Amino acid sequence: MKVKELRKKLREMSEEELMAKERDLREDYFKLKFQHGVGQLENTGRLNQVRKDISRVMTAKNEKKSA
């Protein structure tokens, strides 16, 4: 999914949906870090992608709070 599409989708989500999305992404990130540590992760770029997605979700949550 492209970044602009993801941002638009995140802005349309409710705060509860954003919290659930963040929780899922953090869980995925933990699993990816574990796989990377034991040498099973093939696509290491996915770590950065998930970390940036977590930041995008957090930004969208903060925008909703300040609005």
Secondary structure, DSSP 8 states (H G I E B T S, - for coil): --HHHHHHHHHHS-HHHHHHHHHHHHHHHHHHHHHHHHT--S-THHHHHHHHHHHHHHHHHHHHHH-
